[in-house]
Structure formats: structure tokens, C-alpha cells
């Protein structure tokens, strides 16, 4: 069952929160003696001298300094080490083919969020702080005495099956299918299942992760749209302070330069009693996205559905755009309404949370993934094309569906695991068979 958690509303705001009254200093970040005997600690999510609009930081007031732990050592977990990858993604040759996968199964053996991670594809390199990795998470039990943090990139979680309770240094966030959560680089957290433990073979949770090595996600510029439309700042939700005071042993897992490392702590790392700043986790309910579309004719570019973007430094070209295709009205006249046949210089990786994607009649399943890389031709399958070409163009509402896309200037390079997985559809190209030669003289 979902919990009744409190949140703070806004995107990019400087928030403040305290779990115990009087734990937050007033007027000074690091006084000689922090309130209630706590330790003051700064966290910088950007270079100190980044422009004010891009500067990300937070002050934490903790039971202990974060530096108080034993050395990290390589994580002794062969399966996770095999399935989890980071850039450069060069372990196998990247095929110039359109690719699609059925949903990856949830393991039957007890598996938490860390052990259930598997990498599908990516580009760039975390050491160079460019590019991204795309993973699938699968779990059937909560993390209790394990914690995770990622020095390689921020993590956008898109749940597809089951809800998560994310307990980070900043507090608790619930995220369920139809929502996303974003966790900044380096912030420690653990992931619980909202429905509690799951019996072996009885199901669990599954979802998608974009590990962003580049500039942190931000709201896109609205240009001629003006101040309204797309995602609004007020609908993003940040946690309020909550902490653990436990003093027993636990394992803290770190992702660093693509490898997993682990350290033994003698206390919970989630010991932040109060905090303030703008470098914080957040969630966003995708149903709050105000979709825009044509009210006349033709088909706008999918960029009109951008929720968040990670800029590349090249104007108008993204390291990664997060785009959704939610329920919406279609009213365009004399127009082929589904996505048209197209070839893009930007590469696309798509997922489906629920329902049916309007460009495919079958084969693209909730929990599945498709990759259409740079200038690979794709578009509607034959059944969708025939139906849309003959449809009476009355106003029509697309309902009960939620698809999304991570689009990037980089080519998505599949991992060896992904290219060998039994869920890879060997006959994906067949969806474009059967189109007849057409020309009316």
C-alpha cells in the first residue's frame, strides 16, 4: 500500500527541511557548532564556479560525517558485474539494425534493486561525463541493510510494474508506474518495494533507468510555447527530511567508473537530520504533463513531448531528452495521425509503461524496449499504416497508454547481454514487410 508521504513542490528550488525541530542552522551553513551537535557537510553537484542558474549544491546536517567508513573494495558479485555495464560501450560491435526486446523477466530467486540491474545499451563515457546508460531494474525484495550511490551519473527511474519506496539521504519518495523519480549523482539511497516482500516466482517490480553521465536533467526551454504547457515546476516533488539512526553493520555499494564497489559501514548512511539546497532527489507524476499537439493538420516533431532534457553544450542538441507519449486528443485533419515513416540523426530508445503504443499494432509490449539508432528508417507497421490511412478523421482520444523515449545525439550501443538475450526479437524487421509498391499515374 502506498504511504502518505509529505513533499515539497517545485523544480530547481532551494528547499530546506528538518526531521527534528531546531536541527537546521539559521543564517549560516557551517557554524562552529551545528545545532543539536550535528555535523555540517556540503555536497556539490556542479563545479563551484558554475553559473548561478546551473549551480547545484546542498548542505546536510548529519549524525556522523560521510567520510567515516572503511575502504571500498570490488563487489564480490559475479552476476551483477556481468550484467551491469557503463561506457565506453565497446564490448561488442553495434549493429546498424532496428532492435526490439520483449520484457525481461523478474528473477525467481530473492533479488533486490542492486542485484536485479541489467544494462541494455548506452553511449559515451562516465569518466568524460558525456553520454548515458540505459538499464532495467528488477526486484522481488527490499533493500534492508544495503545502500547504493552512483558517482557515474544521475539516475532517472521509470517504474513499469510495481511501486518503489526510495529512502535517500534527503528523505522518502514513493514512485509508481505513471511517475518518474530522479536521484542526483552521489546521493546514497535504498529501494524498498511498496507492496512488501514478494514470494519467489510470484512477481515483483520492474522498470527502466536512464543513467545520465552528462549535464543534469532540467526543464526544456519553452520558446514560442510561452510560460504554459509541457511540465510545470510546481508539479515536481522533493522529499522532506527523514533519517535512520541505526548503528549496526550494513553494506554500501558504490558505482564508480562503471564498476561496483562495496564498503562495510557500522551505521546507516541515511543519517541526515536536516538539509537545505537545490541538489535534491525529486519525483514527477507524468499525468501532470500538459501535452501539446496540432489543432489543424500535419504532425509536429516528438520534441513537443519533452519532459526533461540534458543539454550537450551544442545548442538545440541533447545529450538526452526524456519524451513521453501520454493519453491525448488527436484532431488533425487530412493527416496521417500515428508517427510517420522517418529517419532521424538523433537516436531513439523507447519503452512502454502500459497500454498499446499507437505506432505499433502488436509486438511492443509493456516492459519492452526498442532501439532505432541514427538514420535507421522506422515508423508504423503495416497494420497500423493501413488502419490509419483509411480512418475517418474525427476527433479521437488516445487513452490507457504511456510510452516514453530517451533520445540522444549519441548512438545507443547494445551490450553483449542485450544482443544475446532470448527476449531480443529476431524477426523485428518483419513488421515492415508487406508494403506494396505504390504509384498512381
C-alpha positions in Angstrom: 0.0 0.0 0.0 1.2 3.5 -0.8 2.2 5.6 2.2 1.1 9.1 2.9 4.3 11.0 2.5 4.8 14.7 2.5 6.6 16.5 -0.3 7.9 20.0 -1.2 6.8 21.3 -4.6 9.0 22.9 -7.2 11.8 22.2 -9.7 15.3 23.7 -9.2 14.1 25.4 -5.9 16.4 25.8 -2.9 14.5 23.7 -0.4 15.0 23.2 3.3 13.7 20.6 5.7 14.4 19.3 9.2 13.2 16.0 10.7 13.8 17.3 14.2 12.9 20.9 15.1 15.9 23.1 15.6 18.3 20.8 13.6 18.6 23.3 10.7 21.1 26.3 11.2 19.7 29.7 10.6 21.8 32.2 8.6 25.0 30.2 8.4 25.8 26.9 6.6 28.6 25.7 8.8 28.6 27.3 12.2 31.4 26.4 14.6 28.9 24.2 16.4 26.0 22.9 14.3 22.6 22.7 16.1 21.9 19.6 18.2 25.6 18.6 17.9 25.2 17.5 14.3 28.0 17.6 11.7 27.7 20.1 8.8 28.6 18.7 5.3 28.4 20.3 1.9 27.5 18.3 -1.3 28.4 19.9 -4.6 26.5 18.6 -7.7 28.3 21.1 -10.0 31.6 22.9 -10.2 31.9 25.6 -7.5 32.1 28.2 -10.2 29.3 27.0 -12.4 26.9 29.8 -13.4 24.3 30.5 -10.8 21.5 29.1 -12.9 23.4 25.8 -13.2 24.9 25.6 -9.7 23.7 22.7 -7.7 24.6 22.1 -4.0 23.2 21.1 -0.7 24.1 21.3 3.0 23.5 18.2 5.1 23.4 18.1 8.9 24.3 14.6 9.9 24.8 12.2 12.9 28.2 11.4 11.5 30.5 12.7 8.7 30.1 10.8 5.5 33.9 10.2 5.5 33.5 7.9 8.4 33.7 4.5 6.7 36.1 1.7 5.8 37.7 1.5 2.3 35.7 0.3 -0.7 36.6 -3.0 -2.4 35.3 -4.6 -5.6 31.9 -6.0 -5.0 32.0 -9.8 -4.9 29.0 -10.5 -7.0 29.8 -12.1 -10.4 26.3 -11.9 -11.9 25.8 -8.2 -11.3 29.3 -7.5 -12.5 28.5 -9.3 -15.8 25.1 -7.7 -16.4 25.8 -4.1 -15.3 27.9 -2.0 -17.8 29.0 1.6 -18.4 30.6 3.4 -21.2 32.6 3.2 -23.3 30.2 0.6 -24.7 32.6 -1.2 -26.9 32.4 -4.8 -25.7 30.6 -5.9 -29.0 30.1 -4.3 -32.4 27.0 -2.2 -32.6 24.7 -3.5 -35.4 23.1 -1.0 -37.8 19.8 -2.7 -37.2 16.5 -1.8 -35.6 16.2 -3.7 -32.4 13.4 -4.7 -30.1 13.1 -6.7 -26.9 10.3 -8.4 -25.0 10.2 -7.6 -21.3 13.0 -9.1 -19.2 11.6 -11.5 -16.6 11.8 -10.7 -12.9 14.1 -13.2 -11.2 12.6 -16.0 -9.2 15.4 -16.1 -6.6 15.4 -13.4 -4.0 16.7 -10.3 -5.8 17.0 -6.7 -4.6 17.3 -3.5 -6.7 21.1 -3.7 -7.0 21.3 -7.4 -7.9 18.5 -7.0 -10.4 20.2 -4.3 -12.5 21.0 -5.2 -16.1 22.3 -2.9 -18.9 20.6 -2.8 -22.3 22.6 -0.1 -24.1 24.4 3.2 -23.8 26.8 5.7 -25.2 29.6 8.0 -24.1 31.8 7.5 -21.0 31.2 8.4 -17.4 34.8 9.4 -17.0 34.4 12.1 -19.6 30.9 13.0 -18.2 29.2 12.6 -21.5 26.5 10.2 -22.7 24.2 7.8 -20.9 23.5 4.2 -20.0 20.1 2.5 -20.1 19.3 -0.2 -17.6 16.4 -2.3 -16.5 15.8 -2.9 -12.8 14.0 -6.0 -11.4 13.5 -6.9 -7.8 11.3 -9.0 -5.6 12.6 -7.9 -2.2 13.5 -4.6 -0.5 17.0 -3.4 0.4 17.2 -3.5 4.2 20.9 -3.5 5.2 22.2 -2.4 1.7 22.5 1.0 0.3 23.6 2.4 -3.1 25.1 5.5 -4.6 26.3 6.3 -8.1 29.3 8.5 -8.8 29.0 8.0 -12.6 25.7 9.7 -13.2 22.3 10.8 -12.0 19.6 8.1 -12.3 16.1 8.6 -13.7 13.8 5.7 -12.7 10.7 4.9 -14.8 8.6 2.2 -13.0 6.7 -0.2 -15.2 5.5 -2.8 -12.8 5.0 -2.2 -9.0 5.8 0.7 -6.8 9.0 1.7 -5.1 9.8 3.4 -1.8 13.1 5.3 -2.3 14.7 6.3 1.0 17.6 8.7 0.3 19.7 11.0 2.4 17.1 13.7 1.9 14.1 11.6 2.9 11.5 9.3 1.3 9.9 9.3 -2.1 7.2 6.9 -3.4 7.2 6.3 -7.1 4.7 4.1 -9.0 4.0 3.4 -12.7 3.0 6.7 -14.3 5.6 8.6 -12.3 9.4 9.1 -12.5 12.0 9.7 -9.9 15.4 11.3 -10.4 18.3 10.7 -8.0 21.3 13.0 -8.2 24.9 11.7 -8.6 26.5 10.5 -5.4 23.4 10.6 -3.2 23.0 7.5 -1.1 19.7 5.6 -1.0 18.0 2.3 -0.7 15.0 1.0 -2.6 12.0 -0.8 -1.0 9.0 -2.5 -2.5 5.8 -0.6 -1.7 3.9 -3.9 -1.6 6.4 -5.6 0.7 8.4 -8.8 0.1 7.3 -11.0 -2.9 7.3 -14.8 -2.8 9.7 -16.4 -5.1 8.2 -16.7 -8.6 5.2 -14.5 -7.6 6.2 -11.3 -9.3 7.9 -8.2 -8.1 8.9 -4.8 -9.5 10.4 -3.8 -12.9 11.3 -0.6 -14.6 13.7 1.4 -16.7 16.7 3.5 -15.7 18.5 6.2 -17.6 21.9 6.8 -16.1 22.8 10.3 -17.2 26.6 10.9 -17.4 26.1 14.4 -18.8 24.6 17.7 -17.6 21.8 17.1 -15.1 18.3 16.9 -16.4 16.4 20.2 -16.5 13.2 21.6 -17.9 13.4 22.4 -21.6 13.1 26.0 -22.9 9.5 26.7 -24.0 10.3 29.2 -26.8 7.1 30.2 -28.6 5.0 28.0 -26.4 5.4 30.7 -23.7 5.1 30.2 -20.0 2.5 27.4 -20.1 2.5 23.8 -21.4 4.6 20.7 -21.0 5.9 20.1 -17.5 5.4 22.8 -14.8 7.8 23.4 -11.9 5.0 23.2 -9.3 4.3 19.6 -10.2 7.8 18.3 -9.3 8.0 17.0 -5.7 11.1 16.9 -3.4 11.2 14.9 -0.2 11.1 16.2 3.4 13.8 15.2 5.9 13.8 11.7 7.4 16.7 9.7 8.8 17.9 6.4 10.2 19.8 6.3 13.4 20.8 2.6 13.3 24.2 1.6 14.5 24.6 -1.9 13.1 26.6 -3.2 10.2 25.4 -2.6 6.6 26.8 -2.7 3.1 27.1 0.5 1.0 27.6 -0.2 -2.8 29.2 2.4 -5.0 29.2 2.6 -8.8 32.4 4.2 -9.8 33.8 4.3 -13.4 31.4 1.5 -14.4 32.4 -0.9 -11.6 30.6 -1.8 -8.4 32.4 -1.4 -5.1 31.3 -2.1 -1.6 32.2 -0.9 1.9 31.2 -2.0 5.3 29.6 0.7 7.4 28.9 0.4 11.1 25.9 2.8 10.8 23.2 3.8 8.3 24.4 6.4 5.7 20.9 7.8 5.8 21.6 9.8 8.9 20.8 13.3 7.6 18.6 15.1 10.2 18.2 18.3 8.3 19.2 19.8 5.0 18.8 22.7 2.6 19.8 23.2 -1.0 18.8 22.5 -4.6 20.8 19.3 -5.3 17.9 17.0 -4.2 16.0 13.9 -5.4 12.6 14.5 -6.9 9.6 12.8 -8.5 7.1 13.8 -11.2 3.7 12.4 -11.9 3.6 12.1 -15.7 -0.2 12.7 -15.7 0.5 16.3 -14.9 2.3 16.8 -18.2 0.3 19.2 -20.4 0.6 17.7 -23.9 0.6 20.0 -26.9 -0.3 18.9 -30.4 -1.5 20.2 -33.7 -5.1 21.6 -33.9 -5.0 21.9 -37.7 -3.0 19.5 -39.9 0.2 17.6 -40.2 2.3 16.1 -37.4 4.6 18.0 -35.0 8.0 16.6 -34.1 8.1 14.4 -31.0 10.2 17.1 -29.3 6.9 18.7 -28.4 6.5 16.0 -25.8 9.8 16.6 -24.0 9.5 16.5 -20.2 13.2 16.9 -19.2 16.4 17.4 -21.1 20.2 17.0 -20.5 21.9 19.6 -22.7 25.1 18.6 -24.6 26.6 22.0 -24.9 25.6 22.2 -28.6 22.6 24.5 -28.8 19.4 22.5 -29.5 21.1 19.1 -29.4 20.6 17.0 -26.4 22.9 14.6 -24.5 19.5 13.1 -23.6 15.9 14.1 -23.9 13.1 12.4 -21.9 10.0 12.4 -24.1 6.6 10.8 -23.2 3.6 9.8 -25.3 0.7 10.1 -22.9 -3.1 10.0 -23.3 -4.1 12.9 -25.6 -6.6 14.1 -28.2 -5.9 13.8 -31.9 -7.8 16.2 -34.1 -5.5 16.9 -37.1 -7.3 16.9 -40.4 -6.1 15.4 -43.7 -3.2 14.0 -41.7 -1.6 10.6 -41.1 -2.0 10.6 -37.3 0.4 8.0 -36.0 4.1 8.7 -36.1 5.1 8.9 -39.8 7.9 6.9 -41.5 11.1 8.7 -40.6 14.9 8.7 -40.3 16.4 10.9 -37.6 20.0 11.8 -36.9 19.2 11.6 -33.2 19.0 8.1 -31.8 15.9 6.7 -30.0 15.4 4.2 -27.2 11.8 3.6 -26.3 9.9 1.9 -23.5 6.3 1.2 -22.8 4.9 1.5 -19.3 1.4 0.3 -20.1 -1.2 0.0 -22.9 -0.5 -0.1 -26.6 1.8 2.3 -28.5 -0.1 4.0 -31.3 2.6 3.3 -34.0 2.6 -0.5 -33.5 -0.3 -2.9 -33.7 1.5 -5.7 -31.8 4.9 -6.8 -30.6 5.8 -3.8 -28.5 4.9 -4.9 -25.0 4.8 -3.1 -21.6 8.2 -3.6 -20.2 9.7 -4.0 -23.6 12.4 -1.8 -25.3 13.2 -0.8 -28.9 16.2 1.0 -30.3 16.2 2.9 -33.6 19.7 4.4 -34.0 20.9 7.2 -36.1 19.2 7.4 -39.5 17.6 3.9 -39.3 14.3 4.0 -41.1 11.3 3.2 -38.9 7.7 4.1 -38.4 4.3 2.4 -38.3 3.9 -1.3 -39.1 1.7 -2.4 -41.9 -1.5 -3.0 -39.9 -1.2 0.5 -38.3 -0.5 2.1 -41.6 -3.5 0.5 -43.3 -5.8 1.4 -40.4 -4.7 5.0 -40.1 -4.7 5.6 -43.8 -8.4 4.6 -44.0 -9.6 6.0 -40.7 -12.3 8.6 -40.6 -10.5 11.7 -39.2 -12.9 12.5 -36.4 -11.5 13.8 -33.0 -10.1 10.8 -31.3 -8.6 10.4 -27.8 -5.7 8.1 -27.3 -6.3 6.6 -23.9 -4.9 3.9 -21.5 -1.3 4.1 -22.8 2.0 5.6 -21.7 5.1 5.2 -23.8 8.4 7.1 -23.5 11.6 7.7 -25.3 15.2 8.7 -24.4 16.6 10.4 -27.4 20.3 11.3 -27.7 22.8 12.7 -30.1 24.8 9.6 -29.3 24.2 6.2 -30.9 22.9 3.6 -28.4 25.3 0.7 -28.3 23.7 -2.5 -27.0 25.6 -4.7 -24.6 26.6 -8.2 -25.2 23.9 -9.4 -22.8 21.2 -7.5 -24.7 22.2 -8.8 -28.1 22.3 -12.4 -26.8 19.2 -12.2 -24.6 16.3 -14.5 -25.6 14.0 -11.6 -25.3 15.6 -10.0 -28.4 13.0 -10.2 -31.2 14.8 -11.9 -34.1 12.1 -11.0 -36.6 11.5 -7.4 -35.7 12.2 -6.3 -39.3 9.1 -8.3 -40.3 6.8 -5.6 -39.0 7.7 -3.6 -42.1 7.1 -6.4 -44.6 4.2 -6.5 -46.9 4.1 -2.8 -48.0 3.2 -2.9 -51.7 4.9 -0.7 -54.4 2.6 2.2 -54.8 2.3 4.8 -57.6 -0.8 6.2 -59.2 0.0 7.6 -62.6 
